């Protein structure tokens, strides 16, 4: 897997949250294959528990 530095990480998260940009577009921009990018996003999701806010909000 190609190492993803902090600068790339910040740009990836900006692009993910931008409407109209697809995951495959992000992979092409950073010269990553789709599996590498999805693995990175999965690791970040698990590391920071990005679902926590949604669970609190939708619990009731």
C-alpha positions in Angstrom: 0.0 0.0 0.0 1.3 3.4 -0.9 1.9 5.6 2.2 -0.7 8.3 2.8 0.8 11.4 4.5 -1.1 14.0 6.5 -1.4 16.4 3.6 -3.0 13.7 1.4 -5.2 12.6 4.3 -6.6 16.1 4.7 -7.2 16.5 1.0 -8.9 13.0 0.7 -11.3 13.9 3.5 -12.2 17.2 1.8 -12.8 15.5 -1.4 -14.9 12.7 0.2 -17.2 15.4 1.8 -17.5 17.3 -1.5 -20.8 16.5 -3.4 -20.2 15.2 -6.9 -16.8 13.7 -6.4 -16.7 9.9 -6.5 -14.3 7.6 -4.7 -12.7 6.5 -8.0 -11.9 10.2 -8.8 -10.0 10.5 -5.5 -8.1 7.3 -6.2 -7.1 8.5 -9.6 -6.0 11.9 -8.3 -3.7 10.4 -5.7 -2.5 7.5 -7.9 -3.9 4.9 -5.5 -5.9 1.8 -6.5 -9.5 1.7 -5.3 -8.7 -1.1 -2.8 -5.9 0.9 -1.2 -8.2 3.9 -0.8 -11.1 1.9 0.6 -8.7 0.2 3.1 -7.4 3.6 4.2 -11.0 5.0 4.7 -12.0 1.8 6.6 -9.0 2.2 8.9 -9.8 5.8 9.6 -13.4 5.0 10.2 -12.5 2.3 12.7 -9.8 4.4 14.4 -11.9 7.5 15.0 -15.4 5.8 15.3 -16.9 8.3 12.8 -20.3 6.7 13.3 -20.5 7.9 16.9 -22.3 11.2 16.3 -24.9 9.5 14.1 -25.6 6.9 16.7 -26.2 9.5 19.4 -28.4 11.6 17.1 -30.5 8.8 15.9 -30.8 6.8 19.1 -34.2 8.0 20.1 
